[in-house]
């Protein structure tokens, strides 16, 4: 009898803990850690901060993104396990409204973009994928088009969208 009580208590505690964890999940939790996105491995940690703090890392594109008023940015670089010179960059921008996010997405969407099924709207770019989801815009890309950057970026985007807690696109934290 004690063994059954311990198992039930353990299950109840696990359910409570998992429930609490999902309520406090952040956008960072959707980025696959370490080598979970095999063959891609996260370099260091996901960087997160204000748009102003991220601007230097965005380089020449910072001004283009700034016009849409992103509030928060998450940046990550993944390295291929077997081809360490190959990298994928993930940039996620948070906006105060879904309308702002959609305008930013539509601005950066290539004119001849083919649809990519992610979030609320997505498309293929020359080097990867771009999609908006609630108040978030994700830009995931590789270094050069001839190396299948699009397909590799799409695979990483699938990992991220599958890991994203349901409430976060509308309430990014």
Buried (B, 14 or more C-beta within 10 A) or exposed (E): EEEEEEEEEEEEEEEEEEEEEEEEBBBBBBBBBEEEBEBBBBEEEBBBEEBEEBBEBBEEEBEEBEEBBBEBBBBBBBBBEEEEEBBBBBBBBBBEEBEBBBBBBBEBBEEEBEEBEBBBBBBBBEBBBBBBBBBBBBBBBBBEEEBEBBEBBBBBBBBBBEBBBEEBBEEBB
